[in-house]
């Protein structure tokens, strides 16, 4: 999202329907967040019905989050160029059509096409909707509105796992996509009549499409490498070559951002400790959350033989624990400071993930994931507060866009890594892969805790 949108202070009277508009775009944002986790419960059923292999099932998760994250900054720039109202309506229309495509899917390529299109629509809709909120609210009301907006992340995770279980066990997995169609159409026609008309944007800067293509291609190459390594080996020449390709593409993206007339992001922001800390924490927190959902849904359904509805209900305390951890972190971060809370959250996550790594029972798995979720939930708050708490007002929108991008990339990488490590167990051969997956998550949390201790600012003013 652009700097100008966040820095601008409205001089006109508040929009009379601002709270109603917030409710409508909030439902749209909830739908986007929900679609990250709603598919988790349905993955085994999709695989059985469509004959999908582990690699394709991983891309069902990663394809959405990759397109969402890779094009998020481009969507923010497009909202500046074409107007937030147009992007919200266009995003809703595309998301509805993509959901229909995914629901009607009769093959892996058709399903993945729908998921990638959903991610592209989300990248258009999400930053434009946030831009509208910043525009139609002022002062303390704006802070309240943004607080409601931020709370939708945890709510989406909780609702996603429960709704995924209900729909998969009831009418079938296709309905996790079909349900978006009536919701999307109602929102589209309602917002079309309620959103304020916008003047032509003053800025006519060009969209940095090459930059968006480079960062998305680099991350896609990295994810493909991680997924492929599960079957072909981690220490091989092809794996090393693919990692090198990804590194070269990332380097090309950085070079592009330094030379572009209207870059997607100021990469120099990532060299600042608060922003670097925020991006690290949001990347790790999202990766760990998706790792738990991915491993847990296959372990509970394929190994412990629970149905989709029961699995969704078993995940509910995990999602609620995420929300509780975020809420508690928001209350105490002013007293503890970000460094203490970041390290504590990662240590709690590591401790929780150690439980299912050692004990394979369903009760131990759910209990361990619930503990770990409290730690990851607190990290979401620390990440945002640290990255955004010490940047200038005109940089807040850009820093927020960077954090949101790494949030989606974390989901993509988490699914890819754990799918590769637990490949044999996901394929139905033994349970060792699940243990290795949870162990890997615990190790990642410990390493991240050491890194957070070193780089997180200690100031309590964050």
ABEGO torsion letter per residue (X at the ends): XBAAAAABBBABBBBAAAAAAAAAAAAAAAAAAAAAAAAAAAAAAAAAAAGBBAAAAAAAAAAAAAAAAAAAAAAAAAAAAAEAAAAAAAAAAAAAAAAAAAAABABAAAAAAAAAAAAAAAAAAAAAAAAAAAAABBEAAAAAAAAAAAAAAAAAAAAAAAAAAAAAABAEAAAAAAAAAAAAAAAAAAAAAABBBBBBBABABBBBAAAAAAAAAAAAAAAAAAAAAAAAEABBAAAAAAAAAAAAAAAAAAAAAAABABBABBAAAAABAAAAAAAAAAAAAAAAAAAAAAAAAAAAAAAAGBBAAAAAAAAAAAAAAAAAAAAAAAAAAAAAEAAAAAAAAAAAAAAAAAAAAABABAAAAAAAAAAAAAAAAAAAAAAAAAAAAABBAAAAAAAAAAAAAAAAAAAAAAAAAAAAAAAAAAAGBEAAAAAAAAAAAAAAAAAAAAAAAAABBABAAX
